[in-house]
Amino acid sequence: MFTGIIEERGIVCVTGNRLVIEARKVTKDSDAGASLAVNGVCLTVVERVAANGGDGAGERLAFDLSPETLLRTALGRLAPGEPVNLERPLTLLTRLGGHLLQGHVDGVGRVVDREEVETGATLRIEIPEGLRRYVVDKGSIAVDGVSLTVTEVRDGRFGVALIPYTLQMTTLGLASTGDPVNLEVDVVAKYVEGFLRGPDRDRRDRPE
């Protein structure tokens, strides 16, 4: 589980079926087998190696990306040199400053508008049709792994307000119109829908 509070921005070194990222902070306890959220996608570290460049260059973490991950997220669109949002899993001693995230991306949205305001910036993002029922005004949503509050929902789009700290510390500071972003809706909303739907509907279609 994650909180959507980004710890640092890493740099993409290699893309494709094996993603390699250079970072400094999150590598300290991210050995092979550890989980890490990369732009909101929970990935498993398969290799940890020292980065080229000497002291202070950080370390590199490698992840194998399955066809499912490449199909359902925006990670396949990354290019070497691009920044990515990184977060380690929460612990029992972690303050839950954002909201509970699983690192299971529900769909890819698209930035349709960016407006600079005195207090930061506002992004408006197109919601994939199958996710629209989960996005509500003042609800929680993760955009590229960043925990945010929905400020408006209209015409198949939602808005989020970004303060200067978020713009500086996450990749959303670089987001522009047309960019794809990973979306994870509030897991509570999905569970509520499941409870309201009642017992497994598929069971009624199964032969005895």
N, CA and C of each residue as an Amber inpcrd file, in Angstrom:
protein
   624
   0.8340000  -1.1930000   0.0000000   0.0000000   0.0000000   0.0000000
   0.8780000   1.2570000   0.0000000   0.3240000   2.3300000  -0.5680000
   1.0450000   3.5920000  -0.6760000   0.1310000   4.7250000  -0.2040000
   0.6970000   5.9250000  -0.1030000  -0.0840000   7.0640000   0.3760000
  -0.2770000   8.1470000  -0.6740000   0.4780000   8.1050000  -1.7520000
   0.3910000   9.1550000  -2.7490000   1.1960000  10.3880000  -2.3920000
   2.0610000  10.2780000  -1.3640000   2.9720000  11.3510000  -1.0020000
   4.3310000  11.0100000  -1.6150000   4.7130000  11.7030000  -2.6690000
   5.9110000  11.3660000  -3.4280000   7.1670000  11.6790000  -2.6240000
   8.1060000  10.7180000  -2.6070000   9.3410000  10.8990000  -1.8450000
  10.4260000  11.6070000  -2.6490000  10.4810000  11.3160000  -3.9230000
  11.4620000  11.9870000  -4.7850000  11.1170000  11.7210000  -6.2400000
  11.7740000  12.4920000  -7.1010000  11.6700000  12.2460000  -8.5340000
  12.9350000  11.5300000  -8.9920000  12.7390000  10.3820000  -9.6400000
  13.8570000   9.6670000 -10.2290000  13.9880000  10.0390000 -11.6950000
  15.0390000   9.5350000 -12.3240000  15.2880000   9.7950000 -13.7420000
  15.3200000   8.4740000 -14.5010000  14.5720000   8.4180000 -15.5880000
  14.5360000   7.2160000 -16.4230000  15.8530000   7.0800000 -17.1730000
  16.4540000   5.8820000 -17.0800000  17.7050000   5.5990000 -17.7960000
  17.4810000   4.6790000 -18.9990000  16.6440000   3.6640000 -18.8090000
  16.3800000   2.6810000 -19.8660000  14.8810000   2.4140000 -19.8830000
  14.3040000   2.2920000 -21.0740000  12.8800000   1.9910000 -21.1960000
  12.6900000   0.6760000 -21.9460000  11.4320000   0.2850000 -22.0880000
  11.1280000  -0.9780000 -22.7530000  10.5940000  -1.9750000 -21.7510000
  10.8030000  -3.2590000 -22.0380000  10.3230000  -4.3040000 -21.1330000
  11.0440000  -4.2800000 -19.7920000  12.2620000  -3.7480000 -19.7900000
  12.9750000  -3.5490000 -18.5220000  13.1990000  -2.0590000 -18.3240000
  12.5720000  -1.5330000 -17.3040000  12.6720000  -0.1180000 -16.9730000
  13.7680000   0.0710000 -15.9320000  14.6800000   1.0040000 -16.1850000
  15.7580000   1.3000000 -15.2480000  15.6680000   2.7660000 -14.8560000
  15.7070000   3.0110000 -13.5500000  15.5400000   4.3590000 -13.0170000
  16.6710000   4.6830000 -12.0550000  17.1780000   5.8850000 -12.1400000
  18.2080000   6.3400000 -11.2050000  17.5690000   7.2200000 -10.1350000
  17.9270000   6.9570000  -8.8760000  17.3670000   7.7140000  -7.7610000
  18.3740000   7.7440000  -6.6230000  18.0680000   8.5090000  -5.5840000
  18.9820000   8.6290000  -4.4550000  18.3540000   8.1590000  -3.1560000
  17.1530000   8.6450000  -2.8720000  16.5360000   8.3950000  -1.5620000
  15.8940000   7.0150000  -1.4560000  15.0480000   6.6620000  -2.4160000
  14.2500000   5.4430000  -2.2900000  15.0590000   4.1780000  -2.5080000
  16.2900000   4.3070000  -2.9940000  17.1060000   3.1170000  -3.2530000
  17.6810000   2.5100000  -1.9860000  17.6780000   3.2600000  -0.8970000
  18.3910000   2.8280000   0.3100000  17.8960000   1.4910000   0.8520000
  16.6040000   1.2310000   0.7920000  16.0920000  -0.0550000   1.2720000
  15.2360000  -0.7370000   0.2010000  15.5790000  -0.5080000  -1.0530000
  14.8450000  -1.1140000  -2.1660000  15.7170000  -2.1480000  -2.8660000
  15.9810000  -3.2440000  -2.1630000  16.7460000  -4.3420000  -2.7510000
  15.8600000  -5.1540000  -3.6880000  16.4490000  -6.1060000  -4.3670000
  15.6840000  -6.9780000  -5.2560000  14.5410000  -7.6350000  -4.4830000
  13.3510000  -7.5830000  -5.0520000  12.1610000  -8.1370000  -4.4190000
  11.2930000  -7.0960000  -3.7380000  11.8310000  -5.9010000  -3.5190000
  11.0640000  -4.8350000  -2.8750000  10.0770000  -4.2180000  -3.8590000
   9.0500000  -3.6020000  -3.3220000   8.0600000  -2.9070000  -4.1460000
   8.3540000  -1.4130000  -4.1610000   8.0050000  -0.7770000  -5.2650000
   8.1680000   0.6620000  -5.3930000   7.1010000   1.1780000  -6.3550000
   6.4800000   2.2880000  -6.0070000   5.5080000   2.9070000  -6.9110000
   6.2380000   3.8660000  -7.8400000   6.1110000   3.6280000  -9.1280000
   6.7350000   4.4640000 -10.1650000   5.6090000   5.1120000 -10.9640000
   5.4570000   6.4260000 -10.8230000   4.3190000   7.1240000 -11.4270000
   3.0000000   6.4400000 -11.0720000   2.9400000   5.9580000  -9.8250000
   1.7070000   5.3580000  -9.3400000   1.5310000   3.8940000  -9.6310000
   2.4840000   3.2730000 -10.3060000   2.3970000   1.8510000 -10.6460000
   3.2860000   1.0500000  -9.6960000   2.7040000   0.1060000  -8.9910000
   3.4800000  -0.7380000  -8.0770000   4.3090000  -1.7300000  -8.8880000
   5.6420000  -1.6080000  -8.7790000   6.5630000  -2.4770000  -9.5000000
   7.4850000  -3.1860000  -8.5170000   8.0500000  -4.3060000  -8.9580000
   8.9850000  -5.0780000  -8.1400000  10.4040000  -4.8460000  -8.6240000
  11.2640000  -4.4820000  -7.6930000  12.6780000  -4.2870000  -8.0380000
  13.2980000  -5.6390000  -8.3690000  13.9600000  -5.7290000  -9.5260000
  14.6230000  -6.9720000  -9.9000000  16.1400000  -6.8580000  -9.7940000
  16.6410000  -5.6260000  -9.7360000  18.0830000  -5.4330000  -9.6390000
  18.3710000  -4.0290000  -9.1060000  19.3950000  -3.9320000  -8.2810000
  19.8380000  -2.6370000  -7.7390000  21.3360000  -2.5380000  -7.9420000
  21.7630000  -1.5140000  -8.6600000  23.1850000  -1.3760000  -8.9670000
  23.6000000   0.0750000  -8.7760000  24.8980000   0.2870000  -8.5610000
  25.4280000   1.6420000  -8.4370000  25.3460000   2.3420000  -9.7830000
  25.0490000   3.6180000  -9.7440000  24.9630000   4.3990000 -10.9770000
  26.3460000   4.8490000 -11.4000000  26.5150000   5.0580000 -12.6870000
  27.7730000   5.6110000 -13.1820000  27.8560000   7.0860000 -12.7930000
  29.0490000   7.5600000 -12.5130000  29.1900000   8.9720000 -12.2140000
  29.8250000   9.2700000 -10.8790000  30.1580000   8.2240000 -10.1040000
  30.8850000   8.4480000  -8.8590000  29.9910000   8.8240000  -7.6990000
  30.5830000   9.3870000  -6.6620000  29.8620000   9.7180000  -5.4490000
  28.7350000  10.7070000  -5.7390000  27.6100000  10.4530000  -5.0770000
  26.4720000  11.3540000  -5.2090000  25.6200000  11.1050000  -6.4280000
  26.0020000  10.1280000  -7.2550000  25.2320000   9.8570000  -8.4680000
  23.9860000   9.0300000  -8.1930000  23.8550000   8.5280000  -6.9590000
  22.7040000   7.7060000  -6.6540000  22.8980000   6.2710000  -7.0940000
  21.7930000   5.5280000  -7.1590000  21.8190000   4.1360000  -7.6050000
  20.7260000   3.9240000  -8.6280000  20.8090000   2.7960000  -9.3020000
  19.8170000   2.4690000 -10.3120000  19.0190000   1.2390000  -9.9020000
  17.7190000   1.3320000 -10.1390000  16.8140000   0.2260000  -9.8710000
  16.2140000  -0.2380000 -11.1920000  16.1640000  -1.5640000 -11.3730000
  15.6050000  -2.1290000 -12.6000000  14.3020000  -2.8520000 -12.2860000
  13.3520000  -2.7590000 -13.2090000  12.0360000  -3.3810000 -13.0640000
  11.6670000  -4.0440000 -14.3900000  11.1080000  -5.2320000 -14.3260000
  10.5880000  -5.8830000 -15.5220000   9.1170000  -5.5060000 -15.6740000
   8.7320000  -5.0370000 -16.8580000   7.3590000  -4.6240000 -17.1190000
   6.6460000  -5.6920000 -17.9490000   5.5360000  -6.1640000 -17.4300000
   4.7580000  -7.1720000 -18.1450000   3.9640000  -6.5220000 -19.2730000
   3.5020000  -7.3110000 -20.2520000   2.6500000  -6.7500000 -21.3110000
   1.4000000  -6.0770000 -20.7370000   0.8460000  -6.6170000 -19.6490000
  -0.3310000  -6.0190000 -19.0190000  -0.0200000  -4.6270000 -18.4850000
   1.1410000  -4.4830000 -17.8600000   1.5400000  -3.1760000 -17.3240000
   1.7300000  -2.1710000 -18.4510000   2.3790000  -2.5920000 -19.5290000
   2.6060000  -1.6990000 -20.6570000   1.2990000  -1.3120000 -21.3390000
   0.3190000  -2.2280000 -21.3150000  -0.9640000  -1.9730000 -21.9730000
  -1.8390000  -1.0200000 -21.1680000  -1.8280000  -1.1640000 -19.8460000
  -2.8000000  -0.4670000 -19.0050000  -2.2610000   0.7770000 -18.3050000
  -0.9860000   1.0830000 -18.4940000  -0.4110000   2.2660000 -17.8670000
   0.3230000   3.1020000 -18.9160000   0.8190000   4.2470000 -18.4800000
   1.5620000   5.1210000 -19.3800000   3.0660000   4.9050000 -19.2870000
   3.5110000   3.8570000 -18.5850000   4.9520000   3.6430000 -18.4340000
   5.6410000   3.3530000 -19.7550000   4.9360000   2.7350000 -20.6760000
   5.5320000   2.4310000 -21.9740000   5.8330000   3.6570000 -22.8040000
   5.2800000   4.8170000 -22.4040000   5.5110000   6.0530000 -23.1530000
   6.6840000   6.8560000 -22.6110000   7.3050000   6.3670000 -21.5560000
   8.4420000   7.0820000 -20.9700000   9.6390000   7.0450000 -21.9140000
  10.4840000   8.0620000 -21.7980000  11.7100000   8.1300000 -22.5910000
  12.8890000   8.3890000 -21.6590000  14.0960000   7.9240000 -22.0200000
  15.2740000   8.1880000 -21.1910000  15.4310000   9.6810000 -20.8990000
  15.7650000   9.9820000 -19.6590000  15.9420000  11.3630000 -19.2440000
  14.7170000  11.9800000 -18.6010000  13.5580000  11.3400000 -18.7460000
  12.3380000  11.8880000 -18.1540000  12.2980000  11.6090000 -16.6530000
  11.6670000  12.5000000 -15.8750000  11.5100000  12.2570000 -14.4370000
  10.2960000  11.3810000 -14.1640000  10.3370000  10.6640000 -13.0450000
   9.2100000   9.8460000 -12.6140000   9.0150000  10.0290000 -11.1070000
   7.7650000   9.9330000 -10.6650000   7.4420000  10.0130000  -9.2450000
   7.7040000   8.6780000  -8.5650000   8.3840000   8.7190000  -7.4180000
   8.7470000   7.4960000  -6.7070000   8.2440000   7.5370000  -5.2680000
   7.7080000   6.3990000  -4.8170000   7.2670000   6.2660000  -3.4330000
   7.4470000   4.8240000  -2.9810000   8.0540000   4.6470000  -1.8090000
   8.1510000   3.3220000  -1.2130000   6.8450000   2.9660000  -0.4960000
   6.5850000   1.6660000  -0.2760000   5.3570000   1.2790000   0.4280000
   5.3330000   1.8680000   1.8340000   4.1080000   2.0970000   2.3300000
   3.9890000   2.6280000   3.6780000   4.3280000   1.5490000   4.7070000
   4.6660000   1.9890000   5.9070000   4.9060000   1.0890000   7.0330000
   3.8680000   1.3890000   8.1120000   3.8610000   0.5790000   9.1730000
   2.9070000   0.7970000  10.2620000   3.1830000   2.0940000  11.0070000
   4.3680000   2.6680000  10.8110000   4.7120000   3.9210000  11.4770000
   4.5680000   5.1350000  10.5640000   4.0450000   4.9080000   9.3500000
   3.9200000   5.9910000   8.3860000   2.6690000   6.8150000   8.6460000
   2.7950000   8.1350000   8.6480000   1.6180000   8.9930000   8.7020000
   0.9150000   8.9390000   7.3480000  -0.3810000   8.7550000   7.3680000
  -1.1480000   8.6580000   6.1320000  -1.5460000  10.0620000   5.6890000
  -0.5830000  10.7600000   5.0820000  -0.8180000  12.1400000   4.6890000
  -1.6770000  12.2850000   3.4480000  -1.7030000  11.2710000   2.5870000
  -2.5170000  11.3370000   1.3780000  -3.7750000  10.5010000   1.5410000
  -3.8980000   9.4430000   0.7350000  -4.9760000   8.4740000   0.9290000
  -4.4400000   7.1070000   0.5020000  -5.1340000   6.0550000   0.8890000
  -4.6360000   4.7100000   0.6230000  -4.6580000   4.3900000  -0.8720000
  -3.5000000   3.9720000  -1.3720000  -3.3500000   3.5790000  -2.7710000
  -2.7950000   2.1670000  -2.8350000  -3.1840000   1.4460000  -3.8630000
  -2.6780000   0.0900000  -4.0650000  -1.5510000   0.0300000  -5.0830000
  -1.3950000   1.0760000  -5.8720000  -0.4190000   1.0160000  -6.9530000
  -0.9320000   0.2210000  -8.1330000  -2.2470000   0.0150000  -8.1850000
  -2.8880000  -0.6940000  -9.2970000  -3.6070000   0.3400000 -10.1500000
  -3.0170000   0.7230000 -11.2440000  -3.5700000   1.7750000 -12.0850000
  -4.8720000   1.3090000 -12.7270000  -5.9050000   2.1620000 -12.6350000
  -7.2150000   1.8150000 -13.1810000  -7.3690000   2.2300000 -14.6340000
  -6.5780000   3.1940000 -15.0690000  -6.6820000   3.6500000 -16.4450000
  -5.7410000   4.8070000 -16.7010000  -5.6380000   5.1780000 -17.9540000
  -4.7830000   6.2880000 -18.3570000  -5.6610000   7.4580000 -18.7860000
  -5.4720000   8.6030000 -18.1230000  -6.1820000   9.8140000 -18.5020000
  -5.3020000  10.6840000 -19.3890000  -5.8440000  11.8260000 -19.7890000
  -5.0930000  12.7300000 -20.6550000  -5.3070000  14.1630000 -20.1800000
  -4.2190000  14.8910000 -20.0320000  -4.3240000  16.2940000 -19.6330000
  -4.9290000  17.0850000 -20.7880000  -6.0460000  17.7620000 -20.5330000
  -6.7090000  18.5250000 -21.5860000  -6.5660000  20.0290000 -21.3830000
  -6.1390000  20.4370000 -20.1950000  -5.9910000  21.8690000 -19.9570000
  -5.0960000  22.0870000 -18.7430000  -4.2620000  23.1050000 -18.8170000
  -3.4410000  23.5260000 -17.6830000  -3.5660000  25.0420000 -17.5560000
  -3.8860000  25.4730000 -16.3530000  -4.0710000  26.8970000 -16.0930000
  -3.1880000  27.3220000 -14.9290000  -2.3260000  28.2830000 -15.1780000
  -1.4830000  28.8200000 -14.1190000  -2.3030000  29.8210000 -13.3000000
  -2.2570000  29.6560000 -11.9800000  -2.9700000  30.5560000 -11.0820000
  -2.0050000  31.0780000 -10.0370000  -2.4480000  32.0570000  -9.2840000
  -1.5630000  32.6910000  -8.3090000  -1.0640000  31.7040000  -7.2640000
  -1.9020000  30.7270000  -6.9290000  -1.5480000  29.7670000  -5.8870000
  -0.9160000  28.4930000  -6.4270000  -0.6070000  28.4390000  -7.7180000
  -0.0010000  27.2430000  -8.3040000  -0.5010000  26.9980000  -9.7080000
  -1.2070000  25.9020000  -9.8920000  -1.7420000  25.5760000 -11.2180000
  -2.9520000  24.6710000 -11.0710000  -3.8010000  24.6790000 -12.0860000
  -4.9480000  23.7780000 -12.1420000  -4.8220000  22.9030000 -13.3760000
  -4.9660000  21.6100000 -13.1840000  -4.9910000  20.6740000 -14.3060000
  -6.3980000  20.1460000 -14.4900000  -6.7980000  19.9890000 -15.7460000
  -8.0500000  19.3090000 -16.0550000  -7.7030000  18.0930000 -16.8960000
  -8.2450000  16.9690000 -16.4850000  -7.8380000  15.6740000 -17.0360000
  -9.0620000  14.9100000 -17.5170000  -8.9600000  14.3770000 -18.7170000
 -10.0310000  13.5590000 -19.2740000 -10.0580000  12.2010000 -18.5750000
 -11.2530000  11.7770000 -18.1890000 -11.4120000  10.5190000 -17.4630000
 -11.8400000   9.4220000 -18.4290000 -11.1590000   8.2700000 -18.4220000
 -11.6560000   7.1460000 -19.2160000 -13.1070000   6.8270000 -18.8270000
 -13.9290000   6.5130000 -19.7900000 -15.3650000   6.3640000 -19.5540000
 -15.6810000   5.3880000 -18.4180000 -14.9670000   4.2880000 -18.3430000
 -15.2700000   3.2870000 -17.3250000 -14.9460000   3.7090000 -15.9050000
 -14.2470000   4.8270000 -15.7300000 -13.8680000   5.2900000 -14.3980000
 -14.6840000   6.4840000 -13.9260000 -15.5120000   7.0310000 -14.7810000
 -16.1730000   8.2970000 -14.4580000 -17.0840000   8.2020000 -13.2380000
 -17.6920000   7.0480000 -12.9980000 -18.5990000   6.9190000 -11.8580000
 -17.8700000   6.9410000 -10.5160000 -16.5450000   6.7700000 -10.5390000
 -15.7830000   6.7510000  -9.2860000 -15.1980000   8.1160000  -8.9280000
 -15.2800000   9.0680000  -9.8370000 -14.6440000  10.3680000  -9.6160000
 -15.7100000  11.3780000  -9.2110000 -15.5960000  11.9220000  -8.0010000
 -16.5980000  12.8400000  -7.4670000 -15.9210000  14.1010000  -6.9390000
 -16.6600000  15.1800000  -6.9330000 -16.1610000  16.4480000  -6.4180000
 -15.7460000  16.2900000  -4.9620000 -14.5670000  16.7480000  -4.6340000
 -13.9480000  16.6870000  -3.3120000 -13.5200000  15.2710000  -2.9120000
 -13.5830000  14.3330000  -3.8560000 -13.0800000  12.9940000  -3.5960000
 -11.5780000  12.9170000  -3.8410000 -11.0000000  11.7580000  -3.5560000
  -9.5650000  11.5520000  -3.7390000  -9.2830000  10.8060000  -5.0370000
  -8.1530000  11.1320000  -5.6500000  -7.7040000  10.4270000  -6.8420000
  -6.1880000  10.5350000  -6.9080000  -5.5460000   9.5390000  -7.4870000
  -4.0930000   9.5700000  -7.6790000  -3.7990000   9.8050000  -9.1540000
  -2.9770000  10.8160000  -9.4230000  -2.5530000  11.1410000 -10.7820000
  -1.0460000  10.9450000 -10.8540000  -0.6050000   9.9600000 -11.6420000
   0.8030000   9.5680000 -11.6880000   1.3630000   9.3450000 -10.2830000
   0.5320000   8.7390000  -9.4350000   0.9690000   8.3830000  -8.0830000
   0.8450000   9.4710000  -7.0580000   0.3780000  10.6660000  -7.4460000
   0.2560000  11.7920000  -6.5210000  -1.1680000  11.8490000  -5.9760000
  -1.3050000  11.8150000  -4.6570000  -2.6140000  11.9020000  -4.0280000
  -3.1510000  13.3250000  -4.1490000  -4.3320000  13.4660000  -4.7650000
  -4.9140000  14.7870000  -4.9980000  -6.4080000  14.7750000  -4.6810000
  -6.9450000  15.9690000  -4.4660000  -8.3740000  16.1450000  -4.2310000
  -9.0300000  16.7000000  -5.4850000 -10.1110000  16.0720000  -5.9030000
 -10.8500000  16.5150000  -7.0830000 -11.5540000  17.8370000  -6.7740000
 -11.3410000  18.8330000  -7.6130000 -11.9530000  20.1420000  -7.3900000
 -13.2070000  20.3620000  -8.2260000 -13.3390000  19.6120000  -9.3020000
 -14.5300000  19.7240000 -10.1430000 -14.6370000  18.4910000 -11.0290000
 -15.8590000  18.1660000 -11.4080000 -16.1140000  17.0830000 -12.3610000
 -17.1290000  17.6030000 -13.3640000 -16.7520000  17.5840000 -14.6540000
 -17.6420000  18.1520000 -15.6570000 -17.2740000  17.6210000 -17.0380000
 -18.2930000  17.1940000 -17.7790000 -18.1160000  16.7930000 -19.1840000
 -17.0240000  15.7390000 -19.3660000 -17.0120000  14.7440000 -18.4890000
 -16.0400000  13.6660000 -18.6240000 -14.6320000  14.0650000 -18.2510000
 -14.4890000  15.1680000 -17.5230000 -13.1780000  15.6400000 -17.0850000
 -13.2310000  15.9630000 -15.5970000 -12.0810000  15.9510000 -14.9680000
 -12.0120000  16.4100000 -13.5830000 -10.8420000  17.3690000 -13.4330000
 -10.9330000  18.2190000 -12.4200000  -9.8770000  19.1830000 -12.1690000
  -9.1830000  18.9050000 -10.8540000  -7.9130000  19.2670000 -10.7700000
  -7.1440000  19.1880000  -9.5260000  -6.3240000  20.4700000  -9.4030000
  -6.1870000  20.9410000  -8.1650000  -5.3900000  22.1350000  -7.8980000
  -4.0300000  21.7140000  -7.3750000  -2.9690000  22.2640000  -7.9530000
  -1.6020000  21.9100000  -7.5830000  -0.9330000  23.0950000  -6.9110000
  -0.4870000  22.9080000  -5.6810000   0.2180000  23.9690000  -4.9750000
   1.6710000  23.9980000  -5.4410000   2.3970000  25.0860000  -5.1810000
   3.7870000  25.1790000  -5.6410000   4.6570000  24.0080000  -5.1890000
   4.4490000  23.4920000  -3.9840000   5.2590000  22.3650000  -3.5000000
   5.0600000  21.1430000  -4.3970000   3.8180000  20.8500000  -4.7450000
   3.5320000  19.7060000  -5.6160000   4.1370000  19.9100000  -6.9940000
   4.0610000  21.1190000  -7.4980000   4.6430000  21.4180000  -8.8070000
   6.1510000  21.2170000  -8.8050000   6.7840000  21.5330000  -7.6930000
   8.2420000  21.4250000  -7.6040000   8.7100000  20.0040000  -7.3460000
   7.9750000  19.2610000  -6.5340000   8.4460000  17.9630000  -6.0570000
   7.9550000  16.7690000  -6.8720000   7.0270000  16.9700000  -7.7850000
   6.5000000  15.8570000  -8.5810000   6.5720000  16.1940000 -10.0730000
   6.3180000  15.1980000 -10.8780000   6.3500000  15.3960000 -12.3300000
   5.1780000  16.2170000 -12.8320000   4.1620000  16.4360000 -11.9960000
   3.0080000  17.2120000 -12.4430000   3.3780000  18.6640000 -12.7190000
   4.4970000  19.1110000 -12.1710000   4.9620000  20.4500000 -12.4860000
   5.3400000  20.6050000 -13.9470000   5.6020000  19.4800000 -14.6230000
   5.9930000  19.5010000 -16.0310000   4.8550000  19.0810000 -16.9500000
   3.7090000  18.7070000 -16.3780000   2.6020000  18.2000000 -17.1890000
   2.0570000  19.2830000 -18.1000000   1.7400000  18.8910000 -19.3290000
   1.1870000  19.8360000 -20.2910000   0.0560000  19.1760000 -21.0750000
  -0.6720000  19.9730000 -21.8070000  -1.8260000  19.4870000 -22.5620000
  -1.4290000  18.3320000 -23.4880000  -2.2130000  17.2730000 -23.4200000
  -1.9740000  16.0980000 -24.2570000  -1.2080000  14.9890000 -23.5700000
  -0.5960000  15.2770000 -22.4220000   0.1980000  14.2610000 -21.7280000
  -0.6900000  13.1650000 -21.1450000  -0.2870000  11.8880000 -21.2840000
  -1.0150000  10.8070000 -20.6200000  -0.5990000  10.7130000 -19.1590000
  -1.5340000  10.3700000 -18.2850000  -1.2410000  10.2340000 -16.8570000
  -1.9350000   8.9950000 -16.3140000  -1.2430000   8.3050000 -15.4050000
  -1.8220000   7.1360000 -14.7570000  -2.8350000   7.5750000 -13.7090000
  -3.9960000   6.9300000 -13.6980000  -5.0450000   7.2530000 -12.7440000
  -5.3780000   6.0450000 -11.8840000  -5.4610000   6.2720000 -10.5810000
  -5.9940000   5.2710000  -9.6590000  -7.0970000   5.9390000  -8.8480000
  -8.3160000   5.4410000  -9.0230000  -9.4410000   6.0230000  -8.2980000
  -9.4300000   5.5160000  -6.8540000 -10.2180000   6.1550000  -6.0310000
 -10.2780000   5.8130000  -4.6070000 -10.7910000   4.3800000  -4.4490000
  -9.9960000   3.5410000  -3.8080000 -10.3750000   2.1370000  -3.6450000
 -11.6500000   2.0010000  -2.8310000 -11.9110000   2.9410000  -1.9280000
 -13.1450000   2.8980000  -1.1280000 -14.3630000   2.9750000  -2.0400000
 -14.2900000   3.8170000  -3.0720000 -15.4130000   3.9480000  -4.0040000
 -15.7000000   2.6210000  -4.6980000 -14.6520000   1.8950000  -5.0480000
 -14.8560000   0.6100000  -5.7310000 -15.4610000  -0.4230000  -4.7840000
 -15.0420000  -0.4170000  -3.5280000 -15.6180000  -1.3490000  -2.5630000
 -17.0800000  -1.0150000  -2.2870000 -17.3970000   0.2760000  -2.1750000
 -18.7880000   0.6740000  -1.9470000 -19.6650000   0.2050000  -3.0930000
 -19.1750000   0.3710000  -4.3220000 -19.9290000  -0.0980000  -5.4720000
 -20.1600000  -1.6090000  -5.3920000 -19.1220000  -2.3420000  -4.9600000
 -19.2610000  -3.7840000  -4.8410000 -20.3000000  -4.1860000  -3.8120000
 -20.3360000  -3.4720000  -2.6800000 -21.3230000  -3.7830000  -1.6400000
 -22.7370000  -3.4800000  -2.1240000 -22.9050000  -2.3480000  -2.8220000
 -24.2230000  -1.9690000  -3.3170000 -24.7100000  -2.9180000  -4.3960000
 -23.7750000  -3.4610000  -5.1390000 -24.1350000  -4.3890000  -6.2110000
 -24.6430000  -5.7050000  -5.6410000 -24.2000000  -6.0420000  -4.4470000
 -24.6610000  -7.2560000  -3.7980000 -23.7880000  -8.4500000  -4.1130000
 -24.2940000  -9.6660000  -3.8350000 -23.5230000 -10.8860000  -4.0770000
 -23.0670000 -10.9750000  -5.5160000 -22.0550000 -11.7860000  -5.7180000
 -21.4440000 -11.9390000  -7.0410000 -22.5040000 -12.2250000  -8.0940000
 -22.6900000 -11.2490000  -9.0020000 -23.7110000 -11.4330000 -10.0330000
 -23.3610000 -12.5650000 -10.9790000 -22.0450000 -12.7790000 -11.1640000
 -21.6460000 -13.8340000 -12.0920000 -22.1040000 -15.2010000 -11.6110000
 -22.2860000 -15.3310000 -10.2860000 -22.6430000 -16.6350000  -9.7450000
 -23.9950000 -17.0780000 -10.2600000 -24.8890000 -16.1330000 -10.5500000
 -26.2320000 -16.4870000 -11.0280000 -26.1880000 -17.0740000 -12.4220000
 -25.0890000 -16.7850000 -13.1260000 -24.9780000 -17.2970000 -14.4870000
 -24.2150000 -18.6120000 -14.5670000 -23.7420000 -19.0740000 -13.4160000
 -22.9740000 -20.3180000 -13.4140000 -23.8780000 -21.5250000 -13.2460000
 -23.5800000 -22.6200000 -13.9300000 -24.3920000 -23.8410000 -13.7330000
 -24.1740000 -24.4070000 -12.3560000 -25.2240000 -24.9920000 -11.7920000
 -25.1130000 -25.6260000 -10.4580000 -24.2690000 -26.8920000 -10.5420000
